Amino acid sequence: MDNVLPTGPPHRPISVDAPVLADLCATVFASLPRSDQRERAHGYVRALLTTEGRKTFRNMARGLGGGTTLEQRLHHFVSCSTWDWAPVRRALSTVMDEAAAPDAWVLRPVVVPKDGNGSVGVHRRYAPDQGRMVNVQYAVGLWSATGDTCHPLNWRLLLPRTWADDPELRDRGSIPPSVRAETPGECAVRACLEVAADRPVRPVVAAVDEAEAIGVIQQLRSAGLPFLVRAGRGVPLAVVGRNPGRNPGRAPARPASARRLLATARGLASADAPGPAVRVRSALRAARPDSLPGADDLLLLGGDGTDDGPWLTDMADTPVSRLTALTALTRAADHGLEHVTGRLGIRDFTGRTFAGWHRHTTLVSVAHCAVRLTELTGGRGPAGR
């Protein structure tokens, strides 16, 4: 097994209300066919919440008062068992939507540094914070967010072409034939589509790499999902006209970066100054060969002055104040990842199978939602410890 390289301080246990946890587990694990599987799932979630330090199989077994035998059972339960994680995620979404209806879905990448090549999907990727190529697993989390709180809805592990095209690696990771290579943008959008297939649609707030922004917008528009996508300040855009309805044949202006368009719209020398978001009522389109079809209703706005905007959205009739508030939900997802889901071991899975990774992340999501439900019912949440 590959070791997960440390990414922060040691994880402390998180307290939840025991009846809340029991009720949640009884509901979301109802799809597991055997009673021993449901009991083991409950125990796994409890171990994620109570184990000090990294959530390895060994540490969790010790935290539950067991030894090598329990460690092997935990490993088998997520890595080798046959229970389907998708119904658990759907049931969890239903419970949480009823408890706190989301304002939006937030896409957030999760990069897990690894010191070996054995973990499923591990590959070399440039780490901007380190200025070098490193071994990582790259995944995308889809978060249900409202106000300043959130919880994870779905997880998708990016499979690079080095894995997708290698039969030996696919066999080693027990990767299903239907799983193919993806770009980070494709991985993000498909994480949304999996949830949107059977849930009421919410606006998608996505802070993606600048190189992926246009492709993500195209895919979300094609799927009919409303969106706010952080475009990156260098994304080239062209103002089609101040009133395209009256001048449908007017040629687009010379392409300019999103940063420059915002600065011009504000009447400022720099787009870095904080202040209210700017609503660009002009129609916009991407100034590149794969330009957005039918993108003449996009709006460009600068966010709330504390993020890495600007942002592009197709929600042309939504007040700018509301759009600005939605962009701030990315910070709620960041906080949830680092202070709850991260502490619960989202980066700690040491198994090597594709299904094992998905089962572990699903169980981490259940643990996170137990924390959130405890907060909603007046129990002690993470901030109270």
C-alpha positions, 0 to 999 in steps of 0.5 A, spaced: 500 500 500 502 507 498 503 511 504 499 518 504 503 524 505 501 528 510 497 534 508 496 538 515 496 537 522 494 530 525 486 528 525 482 529 532 476 525 533 469 529 532 463 528 536 456 526 534 450 525 537 449 517 537 442 517 536 443 521 530 448 517 527 444 510 529 438 513 525 442 516 519 446 509 518 439 505 519 437 509 513 442 510 508 445 503 509 438 500 508 440 498 501 446 493 503 443 486 503 446 483 509 445 485 516 452 484 518 454 489 512 450 494 515 453 493 522 460 493 519 458 500 515 456 503 522 462 501 525 466 504 520 463 510 520 464 510 528 471 509 527 472 515 522 469 519 527 473 517 533 479 514 531 485 519 533 490 520 527 490 518 520 484 513 518 488 507 516 485 500 517 490 499 522 488 505 526 481 504 526 481 497 528 485 499 534 480 505 535 474 500 535 478 495 540 480 490 535 487 487 532 489 484 526 483 480 525 478 487 525 483 490 521 482 485 515 475 485 516 475 493 515 479 492 509 475 487 506 469 491 507 471 496 503 476 493 498 473 487 496 466 486 498 460 487 493 456 492 496 454 498 491 456 505 494 451 509 489 444 507 493 448 509 499 450 516 496 443 517 493 439 515 500 444 520 503 442 526 499 435 525 500 436 525 508 440 531 507 436 535 502 430 534 507 434 537 513 437 543 509 435 544 502 442 546 498 443 553 495 447 550 490 452 544 488 459 546 489 465 542 485 471 542 488 478 538 486 481 534 492 489 532 490 492 527 495 499 526 495 502 519 494 509 516 495 508 510 491 505 508 484 500 503 487 494 506 489 489 506 483 489 512 479 496 515 482 499 519 476 504 525 476 501 532 476 504 539 477 503 542 484 503 549 484 504 550 491 511 546 490 513 548 484 514 541 481 511 534 479 509 530 484 505 523 485 498 524 486 491 521 486 486 527 483 479 526 485 473 531 484 468 532 490 461 535 489 458 539 495 451 541 497 452 548 500 447 553 503 450 559 507 456 557 510 455 550 511 456 544 506 456 536 506 459 532 500 454 529 495 458 525 490 466 523 489 469 521 482 476 519 481 480 521 475 483 516 471 489 518 467 490 515 460 496 511 463 491 507 467 485 507 462 490 504 457 494 499 461 490 492 462 495 490 467 494 497 471 486 496 470 486 489 473 490 491 479 486 496 481 479 492 479 477 498 474 470 497 471 470 496 463 466 502 463 471 507 466 475 511 461 480 516 462 478 523 463 480 530 463 479 534 470 474 538 467 470 532 464 471 529 471 468 535 474 462 535 470 460 527 470 460 528 478 455 533 477 451 529 472 451 523 476 447 527 482 443 531 477 440 524 474 435 523 480 435 530 484 432 537 483 437 541 479 441 546 483 446 551 480 453 548 479 459 553 482 465 550 479 472 553 481 476 550 475 483 551 472 483 556 467 485 551 462 478 547 463 473 553 464 471 553 457 470 546 456 466 545 463 461 551 461 460 547 454 458 541 458 454 544 463 450 548 458 449 542 454 446 538 460 442 544 461 445 545 468 445 552 471 452 554 472 457 559 475 464 557 473 470 561 475 473 563 468 480 565 470 483 572 469 486 570 462 480 567 459 479 571 452 472 573 451 469 578 446 463 583 447 458 581 442 455 588 443 451 592 448 444 590 445 445 584 441 437 584 440 438 590 436 444 589 432 444 581 431 449 582 425 454 586 429 461 583 429 464 582 436 469 586 439 477 585 439 478 579 444 480 581 451 482 577 457 476 577 462 480 581 467 481 587 462 473 586 461 472 587 468 477 592 469 474 596 463 467 595 466 469 598 473 472 604 470 478 602 474 485 601 472 485 594 476 480 588 477 483 587 483 480 592 487 474 589 492 467 592 491 461 590 488 460 585 482 460 588 475 454 585 471 456 585 464 450 585 460 453 585 453 453 578 450 459 574 451 463 568 447 469 565 448 474 567 443 477 561 441 476 555 436 471 551 440 467 558 442 461 557 445 455 555 441 449 560 444 453 563 449 450 570 448 447 570 454 453 569 459 454 574 464 461 576 467 462 578 474 468 579 479 465 575 485 466 578 492 473 581 491 476 575 496 476 570 491 480 568 484 474 570 479 472 573 475 466 568 474 462 566 468 454 564 468 448 563 464 443 565 470 442 572 466 436 574 470 439 572 477 440 579 481 448 580 481 448 580 489 445 573 489 450 571 484 456 574 488 453 570 494 453 563 490 461 564 488 462 565 496 460 558 497 466 555 494 469 557 501 464 553 505 466 547 501 474 549 502 472 549 510 468 543 510 473 539 506 479 541 511 475 542 517 471 536 517 471 531 511 479 532 511 479 530 519 474 524 517 480 521 512 478 523 505 485 523 503 487 517 508 485 511 504 490 506 503 487 500 499 488 499 491 482 498 488 477 503 484 471 500 488 475 500 495 476 508 494 469 509 492 466 505 498 471 509 503 469 516 500 462 514 501 463 512 508 466 519 509 461 522 506 456 519 511 460 521 517 460 528 515 453 528 514 452 525 521 456 531 524 452 536 520 445 533 522 448 533 529 449 541 528 442 542 525 439 538 531 443 542 536 448 537 538 456 539 538 459 540 532 466 541 530 466 548 532 464 546 539 470 542 540 
